């Protein structure tokens, strides 16, 4: 088969109907050599049905599938096995087979029915066992290896078919994180060598981290297809999974991350809460309140501060000032406007210097103020006592309640404001 200048896989208007039930409808996409495509979606979306159908193992009731320009229907089973290797979700391996024997079975498309494996087949099998790190298990029974080792043995078997297309149906299911990442890294390396990999993944964040492209199935059809950042959006997750979430780039890992939260309630969704913070003191407060779907604002944070990053990730309206600078009049006025508009203001366990003292002064404008006190104000005062005097005066106000972080979290979890 001539594979030059051809898409590796072309799926056109594929549908599957069993009886009166539509499993898949109008599924169309093209996969090119070197792409690492993650297929994601909720349970029952038709992911495994699609992958089996693409391999020619399931009944496709409409549409067409082509590999390198040739319809799958026109290709014999053994020839197709030289083009597509398929690792299904549940693989039953007969008792007594060694790891090497399992991997060697991947060479069947190249052998006549009467042939035994040749030296070349053994070399190829051992090459891929070394690649997946299971060469030391060659003579060990597959019934005597761990779950992670077994999956790597089965992956070596798939690779031993030496096909340009590889289909993997949830190969990381039930594996520890370290083994899950190993499988995805092996796939990345294979794609860098020109192979095309389609993998069904149940872990969205893992798929987003490693795959070059994602296809989101929902309701039996493609909801989104593109780069991870294009596919993994709050809107798509809501539509596909019914999930309320924020999607952002984690600044620690550099990877796409997802934070889930409750749907807005009749009370929390209407209550306005302003969080005064900075220096990383407000991040956990924003998270707790965001998870309960309070309508939030925050400030004055400094640019580059983790509190500003958390606010950005959660879509909180935040007032952000220049780093290492005294809060200017404009930002101070904005902060007071937010405080006056809020039903509740939370003052975090801030450390005070001249640059952020205005945050403490602004807190006097709150209708209802919750002060988080985990550390004595004297230990947090770097203003020569000015912050301590203001703080002591603030605590005398009738609208003020003082809680530590544990008490605050318990109150939010139990009854809210």
Buried (B, 14 or more C-beta within 10 A) or exposed (E): EEBEEBBBBBBBEBBBBEEEEBBBBEBBBEBEBBBBBBBBBBEEBBBBBBBBBBBBBBEBBBBBBBBBEBEBEEBEEEEBBBBBBBBBBEBEBEEEBBBBBBBBBBBBBBBEEEEEBEEEBBEBBBBBBEBBBBBEBBEBBBEEBEEBBBBBBBBBBBBBBBBBBBBBBBBBBEBEEEBBBBBBEBBBEBBEEEBBBBBBBBBBBBBBBBBBBBBBBBBBBBBBBEEBEEBBBBEBBEBBBEBBBBBBBBEEEEBBBBBEBEEBEEEBEEBBBBBBBBBBBBBBBBBBBBBBBBBBBBBBBBEEBBBBBBBBBBEBEBBBBEEEEBBEEEBBEBBBBBBEEBBBBBBBBBBBBEBBBBBBBBBBBBEBBBBBBEEEBEEBBBBEEBBBEBBEEBBEEEEBBEBBBEBBBEBBEEEBB
